[in-house]
Amino acid sequence: MEQTVSDNTVDVRTKLSPEYHQALSIIAQVTGNEIAEIVRILIHSFVDERVREANLISNALPREVISGHGRERSRKDHLEHPDSPNVIGNWKGGA
């Protein structure tokens, strides 16, 4: 990665198959956007979604599980405990 001083961003390089590059080029031309701007938007969206999911999971787990306390219980026992949320069962995806 290369730091760009002028706009305080980091340059990230990637490779695409010729078919995807052609499609991306056409999309950029049709929408009037630069390829780099489209890729930046896609990466930001992807990272934002992963961080949101991680926060949902982290917030759903009791603090004792995150900190390592209570590891003597099995994961199955923990999820079946009435005071413990079932992360997968309670997650609404996209909420």
Steps between C-alpha positions, in 0.01 A plus 500: 500500500619845418409810702378793291591823678280739300165348599596297809404166345684175446551354154383137481578293194301204371465288190186412307435252226470660154124432501445679831724787399307544176167494684628745761631730228161500328321567830737790569440645155121464520478647852757773443714380790867413510583132555695595812196677648276198435755267660543737797122501557486120477787452745356749748160330480656155550709609798212693659277192477764268651561745788124529559469120511794471738345761728166318499669176597718667762206684653289184510756299694515531876816679614620189685529314167689784331744547788564126530330449836265207517682297237445190708148481359463356154380732222188286462414528870557874483262550205233287666521697825171694539678829582737476206407622152518263208707723271398330178137461600462865608697664219268666250756554222500850355343646813 
